[in-house]
Amino acid sequence: VVVAVEQYRKFALPCLGLWVAGPLLSLVDTSFVGLSGTAETSAAQLAALGPATTFIDGSTYLFAFLNVATTNLYASACVVAAGNKNNKEEQQDEAEGVVRVASKVSLFCGFILLGLLQAFCRPLLAIYIGEKAAS
């Protein structure tokens, strides 16, 4: 199977966007925090932003499997839909169902992650930056 450059571009650009979004959002956070306060408070706020960004970014990597699994399941469902000329609409509904289920699972995982980070933020920060700095 020969893949056209246009097909490759349609696949590669969204995938690239997934990996660029995290560091880009961290950059926006850093610039906003750095510019929002006075010279005295901005330094402390920027210092606090480092461990927070590390925990949030690191914890979201726990759920990177969702991206890979959803992409594979959706692609498989689309291939089946493309090959089945008789019942194409039903197969397309199955492909869309994969996205719906993945969205629900990711929302559930996000709320679980939110709860865990809220419940254990102080002990985790104490391990990461020291007991005195975390209090």
Buried (B, 14 or more C-beta within 10 A) or exposed (E): EEEEEEEEEEEEEEEEEEEEEBEEEBEEBBEEBEEEEEEEEBEEBBEBBEBBBEBBEEBBEEBEEBBEEBBEBBEEBBEBBEEEEEEEEEBBEBBEEBEEEBEEBBEEBEEEBEEEBEEEEEEBBBEBBEEEEBE
